[in-house]
């Protein structure tokens, strides 16, 4: 990605460099100067040509491996984010169910379970208190 940004920056800069006017002149002490504006008598415009850099095959392969590495890391990060998002959604659903169960128990009523003979066995007050306590603990543990 960084290579692409550098390339984009250079590509945007080249037309500006190609159209920029560069001048060369020599001052009274014999020193050569360059600038965007003529700086003295005898200033001559200099043509600036962008340098084309050819990369060898090894460099291109190294750049390709680097890009593949960064693409793989990005894909891993995206997958990790998706898994984390799914885990958050599952936890939110679990918390909602736990809170609904606690609200139903606190609302009151008779709760029972059906045994293997199909007969109802109602919860005692102690069992209801234990269920409330378990739900409250689970909510505190899982839901913050």
C-alpha positions, 0 to 999 in steps of 0.5 A: 500500500505504501508503494502505491501511495509513493507511486501516486505521489510521484505520478502527481508530482511529475507533471508539475516538475516537467512544467516547472521552469528551472534557471541556472546562473553564475554569480560574481564569485563564480558560484553556480546557482539554480532556482525557479526564477532567474537570479542574475544576468545570463540566467539560462533556463534548464530543461529538467527531465524526469528520471525513469528508474527501471527495476530488475526482476529480483526487485519486482519479485521482492515488491510482489512478495511484500505486497502479498505479505501485507495483503495476507496480514490485512485479510487476517486482520479483517477475519479477526475483526469479523470473528470478534464482531460475531462474538460480540453479537453472540454475547449480546444475544446471550445477555439479552436471554439471561436478562429476560430470564431474570426478569421473568423470575423476578416478576413472580409466578410458579415455575416447574420442570417436567419429570420423566413421567410427565409430572410437574415438579414445582420449584421451591422458594429456595430453588427460585432464590438459587436460580435468581442468584445464578442468573445474576452471577452469570449476567455480572460475569458475562454482561458486565 
